[in-house]
Amino acid sequence: MEANKQSIRALGHVVRGLISLDQNKPEQAIYHFEESNIMSINFPYLDFYLGYSHYLLGNADKAKATWKRLIMK
């Protein structure tokens, strides 16, 4: 997470987000996935995992909006 290259930091956020999901911590997962989105990383299915995290928290509208981005790509 302390890497100098933005792409490596972004990938670190993706990994931490996936670990957070595995630990049943969707709030933390959302934080990490959104951070990697801000850094414009090109990671397949990032929007899927972000939407799934919102879904787990009961935010169906946010989940649908996020998943819609997958269709638009």
mmCIF file of the N, C-alpha and C atoms, coordinates in Angstrom:
data_MODEL
# 
_entry.id   MODEL 
# 
loop_
_atom_site.group_PDB 
_atom_site.id 
_atom_site.type_symbol 
_atom_site.label_atom_id 
_atom_site.label_alt_id 
_atom_site.label_comp_id 
_atom_site.label_asym_id 
_atom_site.label_entity_id 
_atom_site.label_seq_id 
_atom_site.pdbx_PDB_ins_code 
_atom_site.Cartn_x 
_atom_site.Cartn_y 
_atom_site.Cartn_z 
_atom_site.occupancy 
_atom_site.B_iso_or_equiv 
_atom_site.pdbx_formal_charge 
_atom_site.auth_seq_id 
_atom_site.auth_comp_id 
_atom_site.auth_asym_id 
_atom_site.auth_atom_id 
_atom_site.pdbx_PDB_model_num 
ATOM 1   N N  . MET A 1 1  ? 0.816   -1.197  0.000   1.00 0.00 ? 1  MET A N  1 
ATOM 2   C CA . MET A 1 1  ? 0.000   0.000   0.000   1.00 0.00 ? 1  MET A CA 1 
ATOM 3   C C  . MET A 1 1  ? 0.860   1.262   0.000   1.00 0.00 ? 1  MET A C  1 
ATOM 4   N N  . GLU A 1 2  ? 2.119   1.141   0.310   1.00 0.00 ? 2  GLU A N  1 
ATOM 5   C CA . GLU A 1 2  ? 2.994   2.305   0.368   1.00 0.00 ? 2  GLU A CA 1 
ATOM 6   C C  . GLU A 1 2  ? 3.808   2.479   -0.916  1.00 0.00 ? 2  GLU A C  1 
ATOM 7   N N  . ALA A 1 3  ? 3.437   1.772   -1.955  1.00 0.00 ? 3  ALA A N  1 
ATOM 8   C CA . ALA A 1 3  ? 4.184   1.824   -3.211  1.00 0.00 ? 3  ALA A CA 1 
ATOM 9   C C  . ALA A 1 3  ? 4.097   3.213   -3.838  1.00 0.00 ? 3  ALA A C  1 
ATOM 10  N N  . ASN A 1 4  ? 5.119   3.549   -4.587  1.00 0.00 ? 4  ASN A N  1 
ATOM 11  C CA . ASN A 1 4  ? 5.169   4.853   -5.245  1.00 0.00 ? 4  ASN A CA 1 
ATOM 12  C C  . ASN A 1 4  ? 4.287   4.913   -6.485  1.00 0.00 ? 4  ASN A C  1 
ATOM 13  N N  . LYS A 1 5  ? 4.143   3.823   -7.206  1.00 0.00 ? 5  LYS A N  1 
ATOM 14  C CA . LYS A 1 5  ? 3.335   3.832   -8.417  1.00 0.00 ? 5  LYS A CA 1 
ATOM 15  C C  . LYS A 1 5  ? 1.853   3.748   -8.061  1.00 0.00 ? 5  LYS A C  1 
ATOM 16  N N  . GLN A 1 6  ? 1.083   4.621   -8.678  1.00 0.00 ? 6  GLN A N  1 
ATOM 17  C CA . GLN A 1 6  ? -0.358  4.663   -8.396  1.00 0.00 ? 6  GLN A CA 1 
ATOM 18  C C  . GLN A 1 6  ? -1.040  3.354   -8.759  1.00 0.00 ? 6  GLN A C  1 
ATOM 19  N N  . SER A 1 7  ? -0.629  2.726   -9.852  1.00 0.00 ? 7  SER A N  1 
ATOM 20  C CA . SER A 1 7  ? -1.268  1.479   -10.270 1.00 0.00 ? 7  SER A CA 1 
ATOM 21  C C  . SER A 1 7  ? -1.052  0.367   -9.253  1.00 0.00 ? 7  SER A C  1 
ATOM 22  N N  . ILE A 1 8  ? 0.105   0.346   -8.607  1.00 0.00 ? 8  ILE A N  1 
ATOM 23  C CA . ILE A 1 8  ? 0.374   -0.673  -7.590  1.00 0.00 ? 8  ILE A CA 1 
ATOM 24  C C  . ILE A 1 8  ? -0.452  -0.404  -6.342  1.00 0.00 ? 8  ILE A C  1 
ATOM 25  N N  . ARG A 1 9  ? -0.562  0.864   -5.963  1.00 0.00 ? 9  ARG A N  1 
ATOM 26  C CA . ARG A 1 9  ? -1.418  1.213   -4.812  1.00 0.00 ? 9  ARG A CA 1 
ATOM 27  C C  . ARG A 1 9  ? -2.871  0.845   -5.102  1.00 0.00 ? 9  ARG A C  1 
ATOM 28  N N  . ALA A 1 10 ? -3.315  1.096   -6.337  1.00 0.00 ? 10 ALA A N  1 
ATOM 29  C CA . ALA A 1 10 ? -4.696  0.772   -6.707  1.00 0.00 ? 10 ALA A CA 1 
ATOM 30  C C  . ALA A 1 10 ? -4.930  -0.733  -6.633  1.00 0.00 ? 10 ALA A C  1 
ATOM 31  N N  . LEU A 1 11 ? -3.983  -1.509  -7.125  1.00 0.00 ? 11 LEU A N  1 
ATOM 32  C CA . LEU A 1 11 ? -4.104  -2.961  -7.049  1.00 0.00 ? 11 LEU A CA 1 
ATOM 33  C C  . LEU A 1 11 ? -4.124  -3.424  -5.600  1.00 0.00 ? 11 LEU A C  1 
ATOM 34  N N  . GLY A 1 12 ? -3.342  -2.774  -4.750  1.00 0.00 ? 12 GLY A N  1 
ATOM 35  C CA . GLY A 1 12 ? -3.365  -3.091  -3.319  1.00 0.00 ? 12 GLY A CA 1 
ATOM 36  C C  . GLY A 1 12 ? -4.741  -2.868  -2.721  1.00 0.00 ? 12 GLY A C  1 
ATOM 37  N N  . HIS A 1 13 ? -5.424  -1.804  -3.146  1.00 0.00 ? 13 HIS A N  1 
ATOM 38  C CA . HIS A 1 13 ? -6.788  -1.559  -2.656  1.00 0.00 ? 13 HIS A CA 1 
ATOM 39  C C  . HIS A 1 13 ? -7.744  -2.645  -3.137  1.00 0.00 ? 13 HIS A C  1 
ATOM 40  N N  . VAL A 1 14 ? -7.570  -3.115  -4.357  1.00 0.00 ? 14 VAL A N  1 
ATOM 41  C CA . VAL A 1 14 ? -8.423  -4.199  -4.863  1.00 0.00 ? 14 VAL A CA 1 
ATOM 42  C C  . VAL A 1 14 ? -8.231  -5.448  -4.001  1.00 0.00 ? 14 VAL A C  1 
ATOM 43  N N  . VAL A 1 15 ? -6.990  -5.791  -3.738  1.00 0.00 ? 15 VAL A N  1 
ATOM 44  C CA . VAL A 1 15 ? -6.695  -6.978  -2.930  1.00 0.00 ? 15 VAL A CA 1 
ATOM 45  C C  . VAL A 1 15 ? -7.258  -6.827  -1.524  1.00 0.00 ? 15 VAL A C  1 
ATOM 46  N N  . ARG A 1 16 ? -7.065  -5.662  -0.926  1.00 0.00 ? 16 ARG A N  1 
ATOM 47  C CA . ARG A 1 16 ? -7.603  -5.449  0.423   1.00 0.00 ? 16 ARG A CA 1 
ATOM 48  C C  . ARG A 1 16 ? -9.127  -5.486  0.421   1.00 0.00 ? 16 ARG A C  1 
ATOM 49  N N  . GLY A 1 17 ? -9.751  -4.990  -0.657  1.00 0.00 ? 17 GLY A N  1 
ATOM 50  C CA . GLY A 1 17 ? -11.197 -5.064  -0.772  1.00 0.00 ? 17 GLY A CA 1 
ATOM 51  C C  . GLY A 1 17 ? -11.687 -6.495  -0.844  1.00 0.00 ? 17 GLY A C  1 
ATOM 52  N N  . LEU A 1 18 ? -10.996 -7.319  -1.619  1.00 0.00 ? 18 LEU A N  1 
ATOM 53  C CA . LEU A 1 18 ? -11.370 -8.737  -1.724  1.00 0.00 ? 18 LEU A CA 1 
ATOM 54  C C  . LEU A 1 18 ? -11.184 -9.454  -0.393  1.00 0.00 ? 18 LEU A C  1 
ATOM 55  N N  . ILE A 1 19 ? -10.119 -9.127  0.308   1.00 0.00 ? 19 ILE A N  1 
ATOM 56  C CA . ILE A 1 19 ? -9.900  -9.713  1.632   1.00 0.00 ? 19 ILE A CA 1 
ATOM 57  C C  . ILE A 1 19 ? -11.004 -9.278  2.589   1.00 0.00 ? 19 ILE A C  1 
ATOM 58  N N  . SER A 1 20 ? -11.393 -8.011  2.518   1.00 0.00 ? 20 SER A N  1 
ATOM 59  C CA . SER A 1 20 ? -12.476 -7.513  3.378   1.00 0.00 ? 20 SER A CA 1 
ATOM 60  C C  . SER A 1 20 ? -13.783 -8.247  3.087   1.00 0.00 ? 20 SER A C  1 
ATOM 61  N N  . LEU A 1 21 ? -14.060 -8.492  1.812   1.00 0.00 ? 21 LEU A N  1 
ATOM 62  C CA . LEU A 1 21 ? -15.259 -9.269  1.474   1.00 0.00 ? 21 LEU A CA 1 
ATOM 63  C C  . LEU A 1 21 ? -15.181 -10.668 2.060   1.00 0.00 ? 21 LEU A C  1 
ATOM 64  N N  . ASP A 1 22 ? -14.015 -11.284 1.948   1.00 0.00 ? 22 ASP A N  1 
ATOM 65  C CA . ASP A 1 22 ? -13.827 -12.630 2.483   1.00 0.00 ? 22 ASP A CA 1 
ATOM 66  C C  . ASP A 1 22 ? -14.018 -12.657 3.995   1.00 0.00 ? 22 ASP A C  1 
ATOM 67  N N  . GLN A 1 23 ? -13.701 -11.557 4.655   1.00 0.00 ? 23 GLN A N  1 
ATOM 68  C CA . GLN A 1 23 ? -13.850 -11.452 6.107   1.00 0.00 ? 23 GLN A CA 1 
ATOM 69  C C  . GLN A 1 23 ? -15.230 -10.927 6.510   1.00 0.00 ? 23 GLN A C  1 
ATOM 70  N N  . ASN A 1 24 ? -16.136 -10.831 5.528   1.00 0.00 ? 24 ASN A N  1 
ATOM 71  C CA . ASN A 1 24 ? -17.498 -10.358 5.766   1.00 0.00 ? 24 ASN A CA 1 
ATOM 72  C C  . ASN A 1 24 ? -17.512 -8.924  6.314   1.00 0.00 ? 24 ASN A C  1 
ATOM 73  N N  . LYS A 1 25 ? -16.713 -8.060  5.694   1.00 0.00 ? 25 LYS A N  1 
ATOM 74  C CA . LYS A 1 25 ? -16.644 -6.646  6.061   1.00 0.00 ? 25 LYS A CA 1 
ATOM 75  C C  . LYS A 1 25 ? -16.906 -5.797  4.812   1.00 0.00 ? 25 LYS A C  1 
ATOM 76  N N  . PRO A 1 26 ? -18.167 -5.780  4.343   1.00 0.00 ? 26 PRO A N  1 
ATOM 77  C CA . PRO A 1 26 ? -18.454 -5.076  3.089   1.00 0.00 ? 26 PRO A CA 1 
ATOM 78  C C  . PRO A 1 26 ? -18.210 -3.568  3.151   1.00 0.00 ? 26 PRO A C  1 
ATOM 79  N N  . GLU A 1 27 ? -18.323 -2.969  4.340   1.00 0.00 ? 27 GLU A N  1 
ATOM 80  C CA . GLU A 1 27 ? -18.061 -1.529  4.441   1.00 0.00 ? 27 GLU A CA 1 
ATOM 81  C C  . GLU A 1 27 ? -16.613 -1.222  4.084   1.00 0.00 ? 27 GLU A C  1 
ATOM 82  N N  . GLN A 1 28 ? -15.695 -2.022  4.609   1.00 0.00 ? 28 GLN A N  1 
ATOM 83  C CA . GLN A 1 28 ? -14.286 -1.829  4.304   1.00 0.00 ? 28 GLN A CA 1 
ATOM 84  C C  . GLN A 1 28 ? -14.008 -2.144  2.837   1.00 0.00 ? 28 GLN A C  1 
ATOM 85  N N  . ALA A 1 29 ? -14.679 -3.158  2.320   1.00 0.00 ? 29 ALA A N  1 
ATOM 86  C CA . ALA A 1 29 ? -14.495 -3.529  0.917   1.00 0.00 ? 29 ALA A CA 1 
ATOM 87  C C  . ALA A 1 29 ? -14.890 -2.368  0.009   1.00 0.00 ? 29 ALA A C  1 
ATOM 88  N N  . ILE A 1 30 ? -16.008 -1.728  0.310   1.00 0.00 ? 30 ILE A N  1 
ATOM 89  C CA . ILE A 1 30 ? -16.462 -0.585  -0.495  1.00 0.00 ? 30 ILE A CA 1 
ATOM 90  C C  . ILE A 1 30 ? -15.405 0.508   -0.488  1.00 0.00 ? 30 ILE A C  1 
ATOM 91  N N  . TYR A 1 31 ? -14.858 0.801   0.671   1.00 0.00 ? 31 TYR A N  1 
ATOM 92  C CA . TYR A 1 31 ? -13.825 1.831   0.756   1.00 0.00 ? 31 TYR A CA 1 
ATOM 93  C C  . TYR A 1 31 ? -12.666 1.511   -0.192  1.00 0.00 ? 31 TYR A C  1 
ATOM 94  N N  . HIS A 1 32 ? -12.170 0.298   -0.116  1.00 0.00 ? 32 HIS A N  1 
ATOM 95  C CA . HIS A 1 32 ? -11.010 -0.073  -0.927  1.00 0.00 ? 32 HIS A CA 1 
ATOM 96  C C  . HIS A 1 32 ? -11.347 -0.116  -2.422  1.00 0.00 ? 32 HIS A C  1 
ATOM 97  N N  . PHE A 1 33 ? -12.521 -0.633  -2.769  1.00 0.00 ? 33 PHE A N  1 
ATOM 98  C CA . PHE A 1 33 ? -12.893 -0.679  -4.181  1.00 0.00 ? 33 PHE A CA 1 
ATOM 99  C C  . PHE A 1 33 ? -13.082 0.730   -4.743  1.00 0.00 ? 33 PHE A C  1 
ATOM 100 N N  . GLU A 1 34 ? -13.670 1.615   -3.948  1.00 0.00 ? 34 GLU A N  1 
ATOM 101 C CA . GLU A 1 34 ? -13.843 2.985   -4.417  1.00 0.00 ? 34 GLU A CA 1 
ATOM 102 C C  . GLU A 1 34 ? -12.502 3.708   -4.552  1.00 0.00 ? 34 GLU A C  1 
ATOM 103 N N  . GLU A 1 35 ? -11.582 3.426   -3.657  1.00 0.00 ? 35 GLU A N  1 
ATOM 104 C CA . GLU A 1 35 ? -10.244 4.014   -3.771  1.00 0.00 ? 35 GLU A CA 1 
ATOM 105 C C  . GLU A 1 35 ? -9.567  3.554   -5.060  1.00 0.00 ? 35 GLU A C  1 
ATOM 106 N N  . SER A 1 36 ? -9.695  2.288   -5.376  1.00 0.00 ? 36 SER A N  1 
ATOM 107 C CA . SER A 1 36 ? -9.066  1.806   -6.609  1.00 0.00 ? 36 SER A CA 1 
ATOM 108 C C  . SER A 1 36 ? -9.775  2.376   -7.834  1.00 0.00 ? 36 SER A C  1 
ATOM 109 N N  . ASN A 1 37 ? -11.080 2.608   -7.739  1.00 0.00 ? 37 ASN A N  1 
ATOM 110 C CA . ASN A 1 37 ? -11.811 3.244   -8.838  1.00 0.00 ? 37 ASN A CA 1 
ATOM 111 C C  . ASN A 1 37 ? -11.323 4.675   -9.046  1.00 0.00 ? 37 ASN A C  1 
ATOM 112 N N  . ILE A 1 38 ? -11.086 5.400   -7.967  1.00 0.00 ? 38 ILE A N  1 
ATOM 113 C CA . ILE A 1 38 ? -10.602 6.779   -8.051  1.00 0.00 ? 38 ILE A CA 1 
ATOM 114 C C  . ILE A 1 38 ? -9.252  6.810   -8.769  1.00 0.00 ? 38 ILE A C  1 
ATOM 115 N N  . MET A 1 39 ? -8.441  5.794   -8.543  1.00 0.00 ? 39 MET A N  1 
ATOM 116 C CA . MET A 1 39 ? -7.120  5.729   -9.156  1.00 0.00 ? 39 MET A CA 1 
ATOM 117 C C  . MET A 1 39 ? -7.179  5.225   -10.600 1.00 0.00 ? 39 MET A C  1 
ATOM 118 N N  . SER A 1 40 ? -8.372  4.966   -11.085 1.00 0.00 ? 40 SER A N  1 
ATOM 119 C CA . SER A 1 40 ? -8.603  4.555   -12.475 1.00 0.00 ? 40 SER A CA 1 
ATOM 120 C C  . SER A 1 40 ? -7.857  3.284   -12.866 1.00 0.00 ? 40 SER A C  1 
ATOM 121 N N  . ILE A 1 41 ? -7.851  2.318   -11.981 1.00 0.00 ? 41 ILE A N  1 
ATOM 122 C CA . ILE A 1 41 ? -7.226  1.043   -12.314 1.00 0.00 ? 41 ILE A CA 1 
ATOM 123 C C  . ILE A 1 41 ? -8.144  0.285   -13.274 1.00 0.00 ? 41 ILE A C  1 
ATOM 124 N N  . ASN A 1 42 ? -7.562  -0.425  -14.189 1.00 0.00 ? 42 ASN A N  1 
ATOM 125 C CA . ASN A 1 42 ? -8.332  -1.235  -15.127 1.00 0.00 ? 42 ASN A CA 1 
ATOM 126 C C  . ASN A 1 42 ? -8.314  -2.673  -14.618 1.00 0.00 ? 42 ASN A C  1 
ATOM 127 N N  . PHE A 1 43 ? -9.212  -2.964  -13.697 1.00 0.00 ? 43 PHE A N  1 
ATOM 128 C CA . PHE A 1 43 ? -9.274  -4.288  -13.086 1.00 0.00 ? 43 PHE A CA 1 
ATOM 129 C C  . PHE A 1 43 ? -10.617 -4.918  -13.443 1.00 0.00 ? 43 PHE A C  1 
ATOM 130 N N  . PRO A 1 44 ? -10.603 -6.076  -14.106 1.00 0.00 ? 44 PRO A N  1 
ATOM 131 C CA . PRO A 1 44 ? -11.859 -6.723  -14.491 1.00 0.00 ? 44 PRO A CA 1 
ATOM 132 C C  . PRO A 1 44 ? -12.747 -7.008  -13.273 1.00 0.00 ? 44 PRO A C  1 
ATOM 133 N N  . TYR A 1 45 ? -13.998 -6.742  -13.423 1.00 0.00 ? 45 TYR A N  1 
ATOM 134 C CA . TYR A 1 45 ? -15.024 -7.061  -12.426 1.00 0.00 ? 45 TYR A CA 1 
ATOM 135 C C  . TYR A 1 45 ? -14.954 -6.214  -11.160 1.00 0.00 ? 45 TYR A C  1 
ATOM 136 N N  . LEU A 1 46 ? -14.198 -5.131  -11.173 1.00 0.00 ? 46 LEU A N  1 
ATOM 137 C CA . LEU A 1 46 ? -14.155 -4.255  -9.999  1.00 0.00 ? 46 LEU A CA 1 
ATOM 138 C C  . LEU A 1 46 ? -15.554 -3.735  -9.674  1.00 0.00 ? 46 LEU A C  1 
ATOM 139 N N  . ASP A 1 47 ? -16.309 -3.334  -10.701 1.00 0.00 ? 47 ASP A N  1 
ATOM 140 C CA . ASP A 1 47 ? -17.675 -2.856  -10.469 1.00 0.00 ? 47 ASP A CA 1 
ATOM 141 C C  . ASP A 1 47 ? -18.575 -3.970  -9.950  1.00 0.00 ? 47 ASP A C  1 
ATOM 142 N N  . PHE A 1 48 ? -18.316 -5.195  -10.357 1.00 0.00 ? 48 PHE A N  1 
ATOM 143 C CA . PHE A 1 48 ? -19.108 -6.312  -9.838  1.00 0.00 ? 48 PHE A CA 1 
ATOM 144 C C  . PHE A 1 48 ? -18.914 -6.437  -8.331  1.00 0.00 ? 48 PHE A C  1 
ATOM 145 N N  . TYR A 1 49 ? -17.659 -6.428  -7.888  1.00 0.00 ? 49 TYR A N  1 
ATOM 146 C CA . TYR A 1 49 ? -17.383 -6.568  -6.459  1.00 0.00 ? 49 TYR A CA 1 
ATOM 147 C C  . TYR A 1 49 ? -17.882 -5.373  -5.661  1.00 0.00 ? 49 TYR A C  1 
ATOM 148 N N  . LEU A 1 50 ? -17.764 -4.186  -6.227  1.00 0.00 ? 50 LEU A N  1 
ATOM 149 C CA . LEU A 1 50 ? -18.270 -2.990  -5.553  1.00 0.00 ? 50 LEU A CA 1 
ATOM 150 C C  . LEU A 1 50 ? -19.787 -3.075  -5.415  1.00 0.00 ? 50 LEU A C  1 
ATOM 151 N N  . GLY A 1 51 ? -20.465 -3.470  -6.483  1.00 0.00 ? 51 GLY A N  1 
ATOM 152 C CA . GLY A 1 51 ? -21.917 -3.638  -6.422  1.00 0.00 ? 51 GLY A CA 1 
ATOM 153 C C  . GLY A 1 51 ? -22.328 -4.717  -5.434  1.00 0.00 ? 51 GLY A C  1 
ATOM 154 N N  . TYR A 1 52 ? -21.590 -5.808  -5.419  1.00 0.00 ? 52 TYR A N  1 
ATOM 155 C CA . TYR A 1 52 ? -21.889 -6.899  -4.487  1.00 0.00 ? 52 TYR A CA 1 
ATOM 156 C C  . TYR A 1 52 ? -21.736 -6.433  -3.038  1.00 0.00 ? 52 TYR A C  1 
ATOM 157 N N  . SER A 1 53 ? -20.739 -5.620  -2.774  1.00 0.00 ? 53 SER A N  1 
ATOM 158 C CA . SER A 1 53 ? -20.552 -5.089  -1.418  1.00 0.00 ? 53 SER A CA 1 
ATOM 159 C C  . SER A 1 53 ? -21.743 -4.224  -1.016  1.00 0.00 ? 53 SER A C  1 
ATOM 160 N N  . HIS A 1 54 ? -22.203 -3.385  -1.935  1.00 0.00 ? 54 HIS A N  1 
ATOM 161 C CA . HIS A 1 54 ? -23.395 -2.568  -1.653  1.00 0.00 ? 54 HIS A CA 1 
ATOM 162 C C  . HIS A 1 54 ? -24.610 -3.472  -1.424  1.00 0.00 ? 54 HIS A C  1 
ATOM 163 N N  . TYR A 1 55 ? -24.736 -4.513  -2.225  1.00 0.00 ? 55 TYR A N  1 
ATOM 164 C CA . TYR A 1 55 ? -25.848 -5.458  -2.080  1.00 0.00 ? 55 TYR A CA 1 
ATOM 165 C C  . TYR A 1 55 ? -25.841 -6.103  -0.697  1.00 0.00 ? 55 TYR A C  1 
ATOM 166 N N  . LEU A 1 56 ? -24.661 -6.512  -0.231  1.00 0.00 ? 56 LEU A N  1 
ATOM 167 C CA . LEU A 1 56 ? -24.566 -7.144  1.087   1.00 0.00 ? 56 LEU A CA 1 
ATOM 168 C C  . LEU A 1 56 ? -25.013 -6.212  2.209   1.00 0.00 ? 56 LEU A C  1 
ATOM 169 N N  . LEU A 1 57 ? -24.833 -4.911  1.990   1.00 0.00 ? 57 LEU A N  1 
ATOM 170 C CA . LEU A 1 57 ? -25.250 -3.937  2.998   1.00 0.00 ? 57 LEU A CA 1 
ATOM 171 C C  . LEU A 1 57 ? -26.715 -3.528  2.846   1.00 0.00 ? 57 LEU A C  1 
ATOM 172 N N  . GLY A 1 58 ? -27.400 -4.095  1.860   1.00 0.00 ? 58 GLY A N  1 
ATOM 173 C CA . GLY A 1 58 ? -28.812 -3.784  1.658   1.00 0.00 ? 58 GLY A CA 1 
ATOM 174 C C  . GLY A 1 58 ? -29.057 -2.564  0.794   1.00 0.00 ? 58 GLY A C  1 
ATOM 175 N N  . ASN A 1 59 ? -28.015 -2.083  0.123   1.00 0.00 ? 59 ASN A N  1 
ATOM 176 C CA . ASN A 1 59 ? -28.142 -0.916  -0.753  1.00 0.00 ? 59 ASN A CA 1 
ATOM 177 C C  . ASN A 1 59 ? -28.396 -1.374  -2.188  1.00 0.00 ? 59 ASN A C  1 
ATOM 178 N N  . ALA A 1 60 ? -29.586 -1.882  -2.425  1.00 0.00 ? 60 ALA A N  1 
ATOM 179 C CA . ALA A 1 60 ? -29.899 -2.466  -3.736  1.00 0.00 ? 60 ALA A CA 1 
ATOM 180 C C  . ALA A 1 60 ? -29.791 -1.443  -4.863  1.00 0.00 ? 60 ALA A C  1 
ATOM 181 N N  . ASP A 1 61 ? -30.211 -0.213  -4.635  1.00 0.00 ? 61 ASP A N  1 
ATOM 182 C CA . ASP A 1 61 ? -30.151 0.794   -5.691  1.00 0.00 ? 61 ASP A CA 1 
ATOM 183 C C  . ASP A 1 61 ? -28.703 1.110   -6.086  1.00 0.00 ? 61 ASP A C  1 
ATOM 184 N N  . LYS A 1 62 ? -27.836 1.224   -5.104  1.00 0.00 ? 62 LYS A N  1 
ATOM 185 C CA . LYS A 1 62 ? -26.419 1.472   -5.400  1.00 0.00 ? 62 LYS A CA 1 
ATOM 186 C C  . LYS A 1 62 ? -25.801 0.271   -6.103  1.00 0.00 ? 62 LYS A C  1 
ATOM 187 N N  . ALA A 1 63 ? -26.191 -0.921  -5.680  1.00 0.00 ? 63 ALA A N  1 
ATOM 188 C CA . ALA A 1 63 ? -25.675 -2.129  -6.319  1.00 0.00 ? 63 ALA A CA 1 
ATOM 189 C C  . ALA A 1 63 ? -26.085 -2.170  -7.789  1.00 0.00 ? 63 ALA A C  1 
ATOM 190 N N  . LYS A 1 64 ? -27.360 -1.904  -8.066  1.00 0.00 ? 64 LYS A N  1 
ATOM 191 C CA . LYS A 1 64 ? -27.842 -1.919  -9.452  1.00 0.00 ? 64 LYS A CA 1 
ATOM 192 C C  . LYS A 1 64 ? -27.136 -0.866  -10.299 1.00 0.00 ? 64 LYS A C  1 
ATOM 193 N N  . ALA A 1 65 ? -26.958 0.323   -9.751  1.00 0.00 ? 65 ALA A N  1 
ATOM 194 C CA . ALA A 1 65 ? -26.291 1.389   -10.495 1.00 0.00 ? 65 ALA A CA 1 
ATOM 195 C C  . ALA A 1 65 ? -24.845 1.007   -10.809 1.00 0.00 ? 65 ALA A C  1 
ATOM 196 N N  . THR A 1 66 ? -24.197 0.372   -9.863  1.00 0.00 ? 66 THR A N  1 
ATOM 197 C CA . THR A 1 66 ? -22.812 -0.044  -10.072 1.00 0.00 ? 66 THR A CA 1 
ATOM 198 C C  . THR A 1 66 ? -22.737 -1.163  -11.097 1.00 0.00 ? 66 THR A C  1 
ATOM 199 N N  . TRP A 1 67 ? -23.638 -2.120  -10.999 1.00 0.00 ? 67 TRP A N  1 
ATOM 200 C CA . TRP A 1 67 ? -23.642 -3.229  -11.955 1.00 0.00 ? 67 TRP A CA 1 
ATOM 201 C C  . TRP A 1 67 ? -23.986 -2.751  -13.360 1.00 0.00 ? 67 TRP A C  1 
ATOM 202 N N  . LYS A 1 68 ? -24.777 -1.699  -13.459 1.00 0.00 ? 68 LYS A N  1 
ATOM 203 C CA . LYS A 1 68 ? -25.133 -1.161  -14.758 1.00 0.00 ? 68 LYS A CA 1 
ATOM 204 C C  . LYS A 1 68 ? -23.886 -0.688  -15.513 1.00 0.00 ? 68 LYS A C  1 
ATOM 205 N N  . ARG A 1 69 ? -22.894 -0.211  -14.766 1.00 0.00 ? 69 ARG A N  1 
ATOM 206 C CA . ARG A 1 69 ? -21.642 0.228   -15.392 1.00 0.00 ? 69 ARG A CA 1 
ATOM 207 C C  . ARG A 1 69 ? -20.946 -0.929  -16.108 1.00 0.00 ? 69 ARG A C  1 
ATOM 208 N N  . LEU A 1 70 ? -21.141 -2.148  -15.604 1.00 0.00 ? 70 LEU A N  1 
ATOM 209 C CA . LEU A 1 70 ? -20.554 -3.316  -16.271 1.00 0.00 ? 70 LEU A CA 1 
ATOM 210 C C  . LEU A 1 70 ? -21.137 -3.496  -17.663 1.00 0.00 ? 70 LEU A C  1 
ATOM 211 N N  . ILE A 1 71 ? -22.423 -3.229  -17.794 1.00 0.00 ? 71 ILE A N  1 
ATOM 212 C CA . ILE A 1 71 ? -23.106 -3.392  -19.070 1.00 0.00 ? 71 ILE A CA 1 
ATOM 213 C C  . ILE A 1 71 ? -22.663 -2.318  -20.037 1.00 0.00 ? 71 ILE A C  1 
ATOM 214 N N  . MET A 1 72 ? -22.401 -1.119  -19.525 1.00 0.00 ? 72 MET A N  1 
ATOM 215 C CA . MET A 1 72 ? -22.065 0.019   -20.369 1.00 0.00 ? 72 MET A CA 1 
ATOM 216 C C  . MET A 1 72 ? -20.632 -0.025  -20.899 1.00 0.00 ? 72 MET A C  1 
ATOM 217 N N  . LYS A 1 73 ? -19.790 -0.860  -20.310 1.00 0.00 ? 73 LYS A N  1 
ATOM 218 C CA . LYS A 1 73 ? -18.374 -0.907  -20.732 1.00 0.00 ? 73 LYS A CA 1 
ATOM 219 C C  . LYS A 1 73 ? -18.207 -1.654  -22.024 1.00 0.00 ? 73 LYS A C  1 
# 
